[in-house]
Amino acid sequence: MGRIARTALFALALSAGPALAKDTLFWNLTADKIVKFQLSPPGKDQWGANQTANDKDGSVDPDERLKITGVAAGDYDVMFTDAKGRTCVVRKVAIETGKIFSIDEKELADGCKP
């Protein structure tokens, strides 16, 4: 393999590296659009940035995925507000870097307030 071919192959490998990295994603399996989504260390109620700012329309429709940023792997409490104005808290949600985590309607039985 010639020097130019090796250089081109190396450049291709470098540019593909970040594209191969997987994003951490939240998958909305609730019945409603989410307009605010925040995380806190478990039991601390220290809510971080609104993650819906990572979405082009600032919300997460049912069955849509949302990129989560600035969060290390671990367990978190999740607080979100949906388009109906309901605020919900789900405790101890496991988040793994580069993986998808979800919350579905069944998990919200006692954790929501109108």
C-alpha positions in Angstrom: 0.0 0.0 0.0 1.4 3.4 -1.0 2.0 6.3 1.3 -1.0 8.3 -0.2 -3.3 5.3 0.3 -2.2 4.8 3.9 -2.7 8.5 4.6 -6.2 8.4 3.1 -7.0 5.3 5.1 -5.7 6.9 8.3 -7.7 10.1 7.7 -10.9 8.0 7.0 -10.4 6.1 10.3 -9.9 9.3 12.3 -13.1 10.9 10.8 -15.1 7.8 11.4 -14.1 7.5 15.0 -16.5 10.1 16.5 -19.3 8.9 14.2 -18.9 5.4 15.8 -19.4 6.7 19.3 -22.9 6.1 20.5 -25.0 8.8 22.2 -26.8 8.2 25.5 -30.5 8.4 24.6 -33.8 8.7 26.5 -36.7 6.9 24.7 -40.1 8.4 25.6 -42.5 5.5 26.0 -45.1 7.6 27.9 -48.4 8.6 26.4 -47.6 12.3 26.0 -45.0 14.7 24.6 -42.4 15.7 27.2 -41.5 19.5 27.3 -39.0 19.4 30.2 -36.7 16.6 31.2 -34.2 16.8 34.1 -31.9 14.5 36.0 -30.7 14.5 39.7 -28.5 12.2 41.7 -30.8 9.8 43.5 -32.7 11.3 46.5 -31.0 14.7 46.1 -33.6 16.7 44.2 -30.8 18.7 42.6 -32.2 18.9 39.1 -29.8 19.5 36.3 -30.2 21.2 32.9 -33.4 20.7 30.9 -32.3 18.0 28.4 -35.1 18.8 26.0 -32.9 21.7 24.9 -30.9 19.0 23.0 -33.9 18.4 20.7 -34.5 20.5 17.6 -38.1 21.4 18.6 -37.4 21.5 22.4 -39.7 18.5 23.2 -39.8 14.7 23.0 -42.8 13.1 21.4 -44.0 9.7 22.4 -41.7 7.0 20.9 -39.1 9.7 20.1 -35.5 9.5 21.4 -33.7 12.4 23.1 -29.9 12.8 23.3 -28.7 13.1 26.9 -25.6 15.3 27.4 -23.4 16.1 30.4 -24.4 13.1 32.4 -22.1 10.3 33.6 -23.2 6.7 33.8 -25.1 5.8 37.0 -28.5 5.9 38.7 -30.5 9.1 38.5 -33.9 10.4 39.5 -35.8 11.8 36.5 -38.3 14.7 36.6 -40.2 15.7 33.6 -43.2 17.8 32.6 -45.4 16.7 29.7 -47.5 18.8 27.3 -50.6 18.3 29.5 -48.8 20.1 32.4 -48.3 16.9 34.4 -45.0 16.8 36.4 -43.6 13.3 37.0 -40.7 11.9 39.0 -39.2 8.5 38.5 -36.7 7.4 41.0 -33.4 5.4 40.4 -33.3 5.2 36.6 -30.1 3.4 35.4 -28.2 5.3 32.7 -25.4 3.8 30.8 -23.1 5.8 28.5 -23.9 5.1 24.9 -27.1 3.2 25.7 -30.8 3.9 25.5 -32.9 4.1 28.6 -36.7 4.6 28.7 -39.6 5.4 30.9 -43.0 4.0 30.1 -46.5 5.0 31.2 -46.7 2.0 33.6 -43.8 3.5 35.7 -45.8 6.7 36.3 -48.6 5.3 38.4 -47.9 7.2 41.6 -45.1 9.6 40.5 -47.1 12.3 38.7 -48.9 15.4 39.8 -51.4 17.4 37.6 
